[in-house]
Amino acid sequence: MIAKDLITHELSPLRTSDTGEESITMMSIFHVKHLPIVNETQFLGLISEEIILNNDMDEPIGSYSLGLARPFVRDTDHIFEVMSKMASGRLTVIPIVDKDENYLGLISMEDLIQYYANSFSFSEPGSILVITTSKPQYSLAEISRIVESENAAILSTFLTSVDESNIVQVTLKINKQDIGSIISSFQRFGYDITASFSDYEYIDDLKERYDSLMSYLNV
């Protein structure tokens, strides 16, 4: 999956002639706090709700005296790069440009959430297991072998570093409801079990987190 596959055209970019009031209204309608500014197809930069509110709302945003940030990803960038740029900039949208930096569209935070909710086997029945190990000892091949030795399979996996330590947490989606024997196998091989969830527990927890995030985005 690359950036161009998630481009949305539902959110129109701003023009320099748009007033602060018009810009804020657009952000409010789509529940975002950032929007790109373009001149024809040229990407000029990204403006935030905060910047607009600190200027004259009746004036065109092109008249604001400011240096616009220009975060963007190219249409050929992987979706992980999109996620990284949005997270590091705490952005609610990220502009997509071509090789000549012409504006093509944008990806919103909600687009990313929907993509991940529909991907990585979230909808497949099974269980979630979180194990902890050190970075030097981490081996996906060994982890897969342990799971498969219990007549199960890994549907998806996520790796998370614990602060700045040498520890990593590995989150596994496994195609089996009863994972008691899998947990025992991991423990025999020296892995710490951080958490485990049945399919129903995980779905409830995921729904609660998703609803909380949607509530935040709608503020």
Buried (B, 14 or more C-beta within 10 A) or exposed (E): EBBBEBBBEEBBBBBEEBBBEBBBEBBEEBBBBBBBBBEEEEBBBBBBBEBBEEBEBEEBBBEBEEEBBEBBBBBEBEBEBBBBBBEEEEBBBBBBBBEEBEBBBBBBBBBBBEBEEEEBBBEEEBBBBBBBBEEEEBEEEEBBEBBEEBEBEBBBBEEEEEEEEEBBBBBBBBBBEEBEEBBEBBEEEEBEBEEBBBBEEBBEEBEEEEEEEEEEBEE
